[in-house]
Amino acid sequence: MNSIPYIEYTKLEGETINSDQWYYMSHLSNACASEGAHRTSAYAICLLSEGSLQLETDLFVQIAHAPAIFTIGPSTIRKFTDLGTTYDAKIFFFRKEIFLEGQADINYLDKFDFFEKTGQQVMPLDSNKFLQFKSYFDVIHQKSREASPNTSAIIQSLIYIVLNEIDDVHHSLKKEVPTSVDKKIHILSQFKTLLSENFLEERQISFYADKLHLTPKYFSTVIKEASDKTAGAWINEMLILESKVRLQNKERSIAQIAYDLDFSDPSHFGKFFKKHVGISPLEYRS
């Protein structure tokens, strides 16, 4: 599979920070909130101190109300939407490779499932926890502006603290979730997670029904009742979302993108895109 386009931190990254820098902190509005759907290759942690935001990760939509903290893993398609009110949020990015230098367990970050559990990235904070995280962010921001020999090591240590603090919040919230979660909503959530992982290779409803140990008929009924959309509509929506992200990479032709997305030919891709978006891929790109 060909590489996927990313927006690294901010469009001005090359002008504002060293390309070798493995961490970066900014106000969300200055970094990526103004972008459409996009990816980065970095982990992201955002502290929302004022107002509200809508966060979309793959096909999951969540509303974050301050004070809150939310996390996004690499490669996840994300989009931020303000809700018409003033908000203030700082976002911190870090790249895995350098962060894990000196760490014996190369899978250390995998234990923090709040990065990957789509639909569970937003965590509300009480006032004490918010002040605690704010102090960490303030120190990281201060240190990131320094050029001392130990700056990188200090920031690395602070990230370890922040990750474990978030994990404590995440586990405390999981205890508050009722065990009698609606079965249909649970199936829908599992389907969307599977879809974001498999849609490029698998677009048949029967594949997802089989993965969830359901008959295609029952699976289709549940998805329709839980979301008011068919499973096929969800598959198309994920494909359109991926198409929009890839079309941002103007180094690849529309024909190449069509084949990357496993369409039989560019014409088929163009008709599919226009049917669901209302304009052609070329018009969307321009």
VMD Tcl script that draws the C-alpha trace (Angstrom):
set ca {
  {0.00 0.00 0.00}
  {1.35 3.44 -0.91}
  {2.14 6.03 1.71}
  {-0.67 8.21 3.01}
  {-0.39 11.99 3.10}
  {0.13 13.62 6.47}
  {0.04 17.13 7.80}
  {3.00 17.32 10.15}
  {2.10 19.47 13.16}
  {1.37 22.54 11.07}
  {1.77 23.67 7.47}
  {4.53 25.99 8.66}
  {6.50 23.24 10.35}
  {9.49 23.69 8.09}
  {9.66 27.39 8.93}
  {8.91 27.23 12.64}
  {10.66 24.18 14.07}
  {13.62 21.99 13.37}
  {12.55 19.08 11.18}
  {14.43 16.73 13.52}
  {12.47 17.87 16.58}
  {10.40 14.97 17.90}
  {7.98 17.05 19.99}
  {5.98 20.19 19.39}
  {3.44 22.18 21.42}
  {1.04 24.76 20.07}
  {-2.40 26.22 20.55}
  {-4.77 23.91 18.72}
  {-6.13 26.81 16.65}
  {-2.61 27.53 15.36}
  {-1.69 23.93 14.64}
  {-4.30 21.78 12.96}
  {-7.79 22.89 14.01}
  {-8.19 24.88 10.81}
  {-7.38 21.87 8.63}
  {-9.90 19.55 7.08}
  {-9.67 15.83 7.72}
  {-5.99 14.91 8.03}
  {-3.43 12.65 9.66}
  {-0.13 13.13 11.41}
  {2.56 10.54 12.15}
  {2.77 11.76 15.74}
  {0.90 11.00 18.94}
  {-1.20 13.94 20.10}
  {-2.45 15.01 23.53}
  {-4.74 18.03 23.79}
  {-5.80 19.91 26.92}
  {-9.05 21.84 26.48}
  {-9.21 24.58 29.10}
  {-12.09 26.67 27.81}
  {-15.16 26.17 25.60}
  {-16.17 23.16 23.55}
  {-14.92 21.33 20.46}
  {-16.10 18.57 18.19}
  {-13.50 15.89 17.57}
  {-13.84 13.41 14.71}
  {-11.51 10.40 14.66}
  {-12.12 8.13 11.69}
  {-15.90 7.68 11.83}
  {-16.34 8.53 15.51}
  {-17.64 11.94 16.55}
  {-17.19 13.20 20.11}
  {-17.90 16.51 21.79}
  {-15.33 17.76 24.28}
  {-16.37 20.28 26.93}
  {-13.73 22.04 29.00}
  {-12.03 21.07 31.15}
  {-11.06 17.92 29.27}
  {-8.10 16.10 27.84}
  {-8.13 13.99 24.70}
  {-5.65 11.80 22.89}
  {-5.15 10.74 19.27}
  {-2.87 8.01 17.99}
  {-0.78 8.25 14.82}
  {-2.43 7.62 11.45}
  {-5.96 8.22 12.73}
  {-7.91 10.52 10.45}
  {-8.89 13.46 12.59}
  {-10.82 16.70 12.23}
  {-11.56 19.45 14.73}
  {-14.67 21.63 14.53}
  {-15.39 24.60 16.75}
  {-18.98 24.83 17.92}
  {-19.39 28.55 17.50}
  {-18.06 29.48 20.91}
  {-14.66 30.65 22.10}
  {-12.34 27.84 23.07}
  {-8.78 27.53 24.29}
  {-6.78 24.36 23.88}
  {-3.12 23.41 23.76}
  {-1.99 20.40 21.79}
  {1.23 18.51 22.25}
  {2.68 16.21 19.58}
  {5.47 13.70 19.99}
  {7.01 11.10 17.73}
  {7.31 7.54 18.95}
  {10.78 6.66 17.71}
  {12.78 9.17 19.75}
  {10.44 9.11 22.74}
  {11.16 5.39 23.15}
  {14.94 5.76 22.99}
  {16.38 4.08 26.06}
  {13.08 2.31 26.78}
  {13.57 -1.45 27.05}
  {9.95 -2.14 26.08}
  {9.48 -0.99 22.49}
  {5.73 -1.66 22.85}
  {5.46 0.66 25.86}
  {2.96 3.02 24.20}
  {0.68 0.16 23.18}
  {-0.39 -0.37 26.79}
  {-2.16 3.00 26.74}
  {-5.33 1.98 24.94}
  {-6.84 5.47 25.19}
  {-4.88 6.40 22.05}
  {-6.51 3.71 19.95}
  {-9.94 3.13 21.50}
  {-11.97 5.14 19.03}
  {-14.87 6.85 20.71}
  {-13.09 6.95 24.07}
  {-10.37 9.52 23.51}
  {-12.15 12.43 25.20}
  {-11.87 12.42 28.99}
  {-13.57 15.07 31.14}
  {-11.53 16.40 34.07}
  {-12.51 17.71 37.46}
  {-10.99 21.02 38.53}
  {-8.14 19.41 40.49}
  {-7.12 17.11 37.64}
  {-7.33 19.96 35.16}
  {-4.96 22.11 37.24}
  {-2.63 19.15 37.53}
  {-2.50 18.61 33.76}
  {-2.23 22.36 33.16}
  {0.89 22.47 35.32}
  {2.43 19.63 33.28}
  {1.58 21.36 30.00}
  {2.98 24.65 31.26}
  {6.28 23.02 32.18}
  {6.48 21.15 28.85}
  {5.76 24.40 27.01}
  {8.42 26.22 29.00}
  {11.01 23.49 28.48}
  {10.24 23.14 24.78}
  {11.36 26.73 24.31}
  {14.73 26.05 25.92}
  {17.82 24.74 24.18}
  {19.66 23.22 27.13}
  {21.47 19.86 26.79}
  {18.86 18.06 28.90}
  {15.71 19.59 27.40}
  {14.82 16.49 25.36}
  {15.33 14.12 28.32}
  {13.27 16.35 30.63}
  {10.38 16.50 28.16}
  {10.60 12.73 27.69}
  {10.23 12.28 31.47}
  {7.29 14.68 31.61}
  {5.51 12.76 28.86}
  {5.87 9.55 30.88}
  {4.15 11.29 33.78}
  {1.37 12.72 31.63}
  {0.68 9.35 29.98}
  {0.34 7.57 33.31}
  {-1.85 10.34 34.72}
  {-4.14 10.07 31.68}
  {-4.24 6.31 32.11}
  {-5.46 6.76 35.71}
  {-8.22 9.10 34.51}
  {-9.15 6.71 31.72}
  {-9.48 3.76 34.10}
  {-11.53 5.76 36.58}
  {-13.96 6.73 33.83}
  {-14.28 3.14 32.61}
  {-15.49 2.17 36.08}
  {-18.28 4.71 35.79}
  {-19.59 3.31 32.51}
  {-22.65 1.09 33.07}
  {-22.03 -2.56 32.27}
  {-25.39 -2.77 30.54}
  {-24.23 -0.84 27.47}
  {-26.79 -0.98 24.70}
  {-25.94 -4.03 22.58}
  {-26.73 -2.37 19.27}
  {-24.54 0.65 20.01}
  {-21.75 -1.71 21.03}
  {-22.02 -3.60 17.73}
  {-21.98 -0.30 15.82}
  {-18.84 0.80 17.67}
  {-17.11 -2.51 16.94}
  {-18.10 -2.24 13.28}
  {-16.68 1.28 12.92}
  {-13.42 0.19 14.52}
  {-13.16 -2.81 12.20}
  {-14.07 -0.63 9.25}
  {-11.30 1.90 9.88}
  {-8.80 -0.97 9.99}
  {-10.01 -3.01 7.00}
  {-11.98 -0.88 4.53}
  {-9.26 -0.66 1.90}
  {-9.21 -4.42 1.47}
  {-12.70 -5.38 2.64}
  {-15.88 -3.61 1.52}
  {-18.35 -6.47 1.70}
  {-20.93 -6.36 4.49}
  {-20.55 -10.11 4.94}
  {-16.89 -9.65 5.99}
  {-17.81 -7.38 8.91}
  {-20.80 -9.48 9.92}
  {-18.57 -12.55 10.01}
  {-15.95 -10.73 12.11}
  {-18.66 -9.93 14.65}
  {-20.09 -13.47 14.51}
  {-23.42 -12.23 13.17}
  {-25.46 -13.11 10.12}
  {-25.31 -10.43 7.40}
  {-29.05 -9.85 7.68}
  {-29.02 -9.35 11.47}
  {-25.85 -7.27 11.27}
  {-27.36 -4.97 8.63}
  {-30.54 -4.56 10.68}
  {-28.62 -3.68 13.85}
  {-26.41 -1.11 12.11}
  {-29.43 0.56 10.51}
  {-31.36 0.68 13.79}
  {-28.37 1.92 15.81}
  {-27.26 4.66 13.44}
  {-30.08 5.31 10.98}
  {-27.54 4.51 8.24}
  {-26.92 1.28 6.40}
  {-23.67 -0.62 6.77}
  {-23.01 0.11 3.10}
  {-23.38 3.84 3.76}
  {-20.80 3.59 6.57}
  {-18.38 1.81 4.24}
  {-18.84 4.48 1.58}
  {-18.41 7.25 4.16}
  {-15.09 5.79 5.33}
  {-13.92 5.51 1.73}
  {-14.87 9.12 1.01}
  {-13.07 10.28 4.13}
  {-9.93 8.45 3.06}
  {-10.28 9.85 -0.46}
  {-10.45 13.42 0.84}
  {-7.31 12.93 2.91}
  {-5.36 11.42 0.02}
  {-6.48 14.10 -2.42}
  {-4.66 16.64 -0.24}
  {-1.41 15.05 -1.39}
  {-0.93 16.74 -4.77}
  {2.23 14.77 -5.45}
  {0.04 11.81 -6.40}
  {-2.23 12.01 -9.39}
  {-5.94 11.35 -9.07}
  {-5.46 8.23 -11.17}
  {-2.80 6.94 -8.77}
  {-5.07 7.64 -5.81}
  {-7.91 5.77 -7.51}
  {-5.73 2.67 -7.84}
  {-4.36 3.12 -4.30}
  {-7.95 2.96 -3.07}
  {-8.55 -0.22 -5.06}
  {-10.90 1.23 -7.67}
  {-10.84 -0.60 -10.98}
  {-10.10 2.61 -12.89}
  {-10.00 6.41 -12.32}
  {-13.36 6.87 -14.02}
  {-15.05 4.59 -11.49}
  {-13.42 6.51 -8.65}
  {-14.49 9.86 -10.15}
  {-18.13 8.76 -10.47}
  {-18.14 7.33 -6.93}
  {-16.64 10.51 -5.46}
  {-18.96 12.87 -7.32}
  {-22.01 10.82 -6.37}
  {-21.24 11.13 -2.66}
  {-19.54 14.53 -2.48}
  {-21.29 16.41 -5.27}
  {-18.11 17.49 -7.04}
  {-15.34 15.68 -8.90}
  {-12.02 14.74 -7.24}
  {-10.31 17.39 -9.38}
  {-12.76 20.08 -8.24}
  {-12.31 18.99 -4.62}
  {-8.53 19.16 -4.93}
  {-8.46 22.63 -6.56}
}
mol new
graphics top color blue
foreach p $ca { graphics top sphere $p radius 0.5 }
foreach p [lrange $ca 0 end-1] q [lrange $ca 1 end] { graphics top cylinder $p $q radius 0.2 }
display resetview
